[in-house]
Amino acid sequence: MVAITMRDDRGTNGKVARRAGKPCKAQRPSRWGGRAASKFARLFSAAALLAGGLGMGLVASTASSGIAMAQQIEFPPPGALGRGTGSRGGGSYKVTGGVRVYTVDQSGGRGVYKTIMGAVNAAPAGSIIRVMPTQSATGIPYTYKENLFVSEAVRIESALINFPITVTPDAIDAPCLLVSGKTTGLVEISDIQFVPTADYRRDACVVMNGGVLTLRNVRVLGSVGIEGTNIIGSGFSYQPGFVLAGGFSRLEDVEATGTQMGLLINHVPGATYFIRDSQFHHNVNGVRLIGPAAPDFHTNQVYQNVEHGVVAVNGGGNYVSNRIERNGANGIFMQQNSGSVPMQIVANIINDNAGAGIRLLPGAVGTIGGNAITNNLGGAVVGSEGSTQIIFEPPNTIVDDVFTGGGGFFSRLFGSGAGADDPNDPDR
């Protein structure tokens, strides 16, 4: 049974401002500070250590800059917001620890907004919008029927710990959530599940165009088979769960299922992407990169998608300690060219995919090392000898991967016979 707890009034650093008239210690430190940051740093340090002496400086350098950036970005300081209570746009707010807190509840009440967008439109930068996910008297969950547009640095969260807000888009031709490219400061959204209706026709449900965005415990629960409109420049028709374009995006414990594309990174120059501890499953494709994106993609699960798990179209980045399994085609499909960003595939579990564990098209560039690649029907790593720039270090663990007519690891990639398992073997 899940415990239901009202969220305390907190300041910007996760501190309870006052209880019984006395200051309280911090109860919920940031996941990206303290012990969690140390754990994240250790993960990157392990990848950097693994990279040492293997020509993987990109992993180490990206890891260092990523840790520094993640630790530096916190919720915007409250600033001179004043004290006491006030009202804007039909609702009101209270000030706790110097931060304006707006309450949303469909049942209404004095000083309470009935819609999330009502509070968003009223809240200045640095505010907290706390949304009641259920009826107070009955506990019956609400469904907020609205499309969210955020252009200020605000935090949106559930009023009940461990109980998500449910949002269904009211307009079928607009994103469930759109973060404006003009946003400055941190937009932080947590504990929301978006449930598009069967006739939803928008390009994507959650769209990040710019600024700084953190998503935690955010779900997109769609329906496979919905026809989307074309993403500009892609030539394909998708309805992605999440689209990341410009700015700095940090996704932690997010999920996309039942969409045409779980996560689409449609790269904009200068953008940075961190994705960790998330799930992309039962979509048509799990994750797709378009353009020279270089995300840090760590400890995620990409599984049981109808086609590919991860597709990189000229994109690269660092893929460390993920599970990519039971997809209907290739686990990872590298559609790169000579000008692509290198793709570092390190210490992943890639198994039971209906195609290859890793499929390389001519021009693929990067490192594949220390992975466990097992039971993939199309072979472990499949490509064309001499047309890729791939380093296979350290050795990968390969078990029971076959390829019709050849069999074994790298049978197609290196033109070797059945049973060959080491691309550096002089006898291959």
N, C-alpha and C positions, 0 to 999 in steps of 0.2 A: 504494500500500500504506500502510495506517495504522500509524503507529508506536505500539507498546504500551509504556508506561512506568509503572513503579510510582509511585504518589503518595508524595511525601516526607511526613515528619511535620512538620506545619506548625502554627504558632500561629494566633491569631485574625486576624492581618492578612496572611495568605498567606506568612509567612516560614518558611523551613526552619530548624528550631530548632538542630540540630547536624549536622555531617557531618565525620567524621574528627576529632572532638573540637574543631572550631573553629566559631565562629559564622559563619553564611552570610548574605549579603545577600538581600533580598526577591527572589523569583523570579517571583511571580505577583501583581502588584498587583490590587486589587479593580477589577472592570470599571466600578464606579460611583465610582471615585476616580481621581485623576491624569488621564492623557490621555483615558481614556474619559469621565470626567465632563466634561472640557473639550469633547470632541466633542458630548456630549449637550447641554451648555450652549449650544454654537454652534448646534445644531439648533433649540433653543428660542429663541435670540436671533434667528435668521433668521425664525422664525414671528412673534416679537414685532415685528421690524422691518417685516415684511410687514403686520402689523396696524396699525402706526402711521398715524394719520390716517384709518383705515378703520372706526373704531368697534369695534375688536376688543380692548378692554381685558381681556376675560375670558381670551383666549389668553395675553396677556402676564403677567397676574397669576397665573394657574394655573401657567404655566411657571416663574415665579420661585419660587413656593412649592414646586413639585414638585422643582426642582433642589436647593433647600435641604434638603428632606426626604430626598431620595435620598442626598445627600452626608453627612448627619448619621447615617444609620442604618448601623451596622456590626455585625459579629458580636459578641455580648455578650462583655465582658471576662472572662478566666478566673476572676478572683477568687481567694479563698484556698482552692484545691482541694487543696493539699498536693503532696507529691512521692512518687516511688516507684511501686509497683504495688499493686494490690489486686484483690478479686474480689467480684462480686455476682451472684446468680442463676445460678450455674453457669459463668459465663465470667469473664474478667478484663479489666482495662484497663491501659494504661500512661500515664504522665503525661509529656507533652512540652511544654516551654515553658509549663508551668502549666495545660495543658488535658488533660483525660482523653480518650484515644482508644480506642474500642472497635472490635474487628475482628470481621467476620462472614464466614464461609466455610462453605459446605454440607459440605465435606469434614471439618470439625471440626478438632481439634487442641488442644493445650494452651492454655488461656486464650482460646479462640476460640468465639464464638457461632455456632450453625448457622442461626439465623433473624434477620431484621432486627428483628422485634418483640422478640425476646429481648434484644437490645442496647438497643433503645429503652426497654423497661421497666426496665432496669438503670441507664440513664444519667441523671445529674442534669443540670439546666440548664447550658448552656455547653459540653457535651461534643461530640465529633466521633465519628460512627459511620461507619466506613470498610468498605465492602462489596466483597468479592471477586466480580467478575462471571463468572469462569471457573474451571475446574479448573486448579490450578497446574501439574500434570504434563502435561496433554493440551491445555490451551487451549480445551476444549469449553465453550461458554457454559452457565451455570446458569440455571434459571428458579426464582425464589423464589415459592412458592405460598402467599401470605399476604395479608391485608388490613392496611394500616398505619394506626395511630391515634397521632397525635402530640399531646401535651399539655404538653410541656416545650420550652424554647428550645434545640434541638439542631441540629447540621448533619449531614445524611446525604449521603454522596457515594460514588462509585465508587473502589475502590482502584487502578484502572488508568486513567490519563489517556487520553481519547479512546475508552474502551470502556464503554458504558452497562450498567447493571444492568437485568435483565429481571424484572418482577414481574407475576404473574397472580393475580387475587384468588381466594382459596380459597373464600370465602363469596360466593354470587351475589347476596345481598340486603344487602350492606354496601359502602360506597365502597372503591375501591382504596386511596385515601389520604384520611383525614379529619384536618384540623387543627382542634383543639378551639377553640371560642369563648372558653374560659377561659385560653388560652395567653397568657403574658406574655413579652416578649422576642422575639427574632428566631428563626424557624424557617427554615432554609436547606436546600433540597433541590436536588441537581443530578445530572445524568447517570443518569437513570432512565427506562425506557420501560415503561409499563403496557399490558398486553395482555389485555383482558377476554375471557373465553370466550364462545362463541356463545350460551350460556344466561344470560348476565349480565342481571340485571333491576333493578339499582339505579337510583335517580334520576340519579346522576352518578358518574363515576370519581374525579375529584379534587375535593374539597370544602374550601373555605376559609371557616370560620365566624367567625374573629376573630383577634386578635393581629397579629403582623407576619410576613408570609410572603414569601420570595424563592424563585422557581423559576427554574432555569437549565438549559437542555438537558433538559427533561422532555417526554416524548412520551406521547400516548394514542393507541393504535392499535386502533380498534374495528371493528365490522362494521355497515354501514348496514342498517337494517331491523329492528334489535332493538327490541322494544317496551319503553319505559320506563314508570315510574309517574309520576303527575302531580306536577310541582313545585307546592308549595302556593301557591295564589293566582294561578297563571298561567292555569289553564283549558286548558293544553295538555299533551300527553304527550311528554316528551323523555327521552333518555338523553344528557345533555351530557358532553363530555369533561372540561371544567373548569367548576366553579361557584364564583364569587367572591361572597361576601355581605358580612360585616362585616370590620372591621379595615383593615389596610394591606397591599395585595397588590402585588407587583412581579414581573412575568413577563418573562423575557428568553430569547429563543431557545427557545420552547416550540412544540409542534406538536400539533394534534388532527386526526385523519382517521378516516373511517368511523364517525362517531357521528351521533346525531340532531341534535346542536347542538355545534359545536366549542367555543365559549365562551359561557357564560351568566353575565351579571352580574345577580344578583337583589338589588337594592340594599337596604342597611341604612343608616339615617341615620348620618352621620359617617364612613362608609367611604371609602377612597381607593384608586384603581386606576391602575397604570402597566403598559402592555403594549407591548413593543417587539421588533422583529426576530424576529417569530414567524409561524407559518403555520397557517392554518385552511382546510383544503381537503378536497374529496370527502366532505363531511358533507351532511346534509339542508339545514341552514342553517349559515352560518359563525359569525356572532357575533350574540348577541341581548342587548339591555338591557331590563330590566324595572324601572320606577320611576325616580326622578330621579337616576340615576347620571351622573357626569361624568368618565369615564375619560380619561386621556391615552393615545392609541392612535397610535403612531408607527412608521413604517418596517416595517409588517407586510405580509403577503401573504394575501389572502382570495380564493380562486379555486376554480373548478370545483365549487362546491357545488350540490346538486340544485335548491334554491330560491334564497333570497336570500343575498347576501353579508353585509351588516350590517343588522340590524333594530333600530330604537330605539323602544321603547314608552314614551313620556314621558321617555326618557333623552336625554342630550346628550353634551357633552364635546368634546375637541379631537382631530381626526383629521387628521394631518399626514404627508405623504410616504408614504402607503400605496399598494399596488397592489391594486385590487379589480376582478377581471376573470374573464370566462368563466363567470359564474354562471348558473344556469338560470332565474332570474327577475330581480329588480332588483339592481343593485349595492349601493345603499344605499336603505333603505325607512324614511322618517321617519314613524312613527305617533305623532304628538305632539298635544298640546292647548295651550291658551293658558297653562297653568301649567307647561309642560315646561321642563326645563333647555335653554338654547340649545346648538345643535350647530354647531361650527365645522369646516367641511370645506375644508381648505386644502392646495393643492399635491399633490394625489393624482393617480394615474393610474387612471381608471375606464373600462374599455373592454371591448368584445365581450361584454357581458351580454345575455341573451335578452330581458329586460324593459328598463326605463328605466335609465340610468346612475344617476340619483337620482330616487326617487319620493316626492312630498310628499302627505301627507294634510292636510286642513284643520286649521289650528292649528300647523303646523310653524314653528319659530322657530330662527334662527341665521344663519350666514354661509356662503356658497358662493363661493370665490374662488381664482383661480390654479390651477385643476385642468385636467388634460388629459382631456377626456371624448369618447371616440371610438367609433364603430362599435357603438353600443348599439341593438338592434333596436327597443326601445320608446321611443326618444327620449333626449335628453341629460338634461333636467330636466323632469319631468312633474307637474302638479298643477292646482290651480284658482285662477284669478286672484282676488285680494282676500281669500283665506281663509288666507294664510300671512304670516309676519313674517320674510321672508328678505331678506338684503342680498346682492346679487350683485357683490361687489368683492373684489379687482381682476378684470378680465375673465378669463373662462375660455377655454381653447382648445378649440374644438368642431370635430370633423371627421367627416363622413359619418354623422351620427346622423339617423335618419329616424323618422317616425311616420305610420302609415297614415292617409291622408286629410288630412294637413297637412304633415308633413315639417319638418325643421329644428329648431333649438334653441328651447325654450320655446314650441313651437307650441301645445301644450295649456295650458301654464301661463298664457300671456298672451293667448291667443286670436288670435295673429297668424298671418299667412299663411305659406306655404312660403318658406323661405329667410331668415326673420327670425333674427337672431343676437345681438341686443343688447337686453336688457330696458329699457335707458335711452334707447333711440333714440326721439326724439319722433315719428317717422313710423310707429312700429309700430302 
